[in-house]
Amino acid sequence: MAAIAAFAVTCLTSCMTINSSASITNTPIGTKVGEAKSSIILGIWSTKGKEATLKQACINGGISKINHVEYETELYCGGIVIDHIVRVYGE
């Protein structure tokens, strides 16, 4: 029973981050950064809906020319809460 409880605590308190990125052009990353984020809770409820988009990240950073894009996914509490973050660099 103690092993099951320890496993449950480990799963519910764990955190994981997954990063991926793509360079759009061969230019430097850029001076401006824009970020858009949304969270999904229990796989059924989302905060900020579909706001974690490239377009929203560009708007938030005042970017009209994209040089580099990063996608980040963070899982909390064993995946009960998932954050999606889009980061855009450019001019």
Buried (B, 14 or more C-beta within 10 A) or exposed (E): EEEEEEEEEEEEEEEEEEEEEEEEEEEEEBEBBBBBBBBBEEEEEBEEEEBBBBEBBBBBBEBEEBBBBBBBBBBBBBBEBBBBBBBBBBE
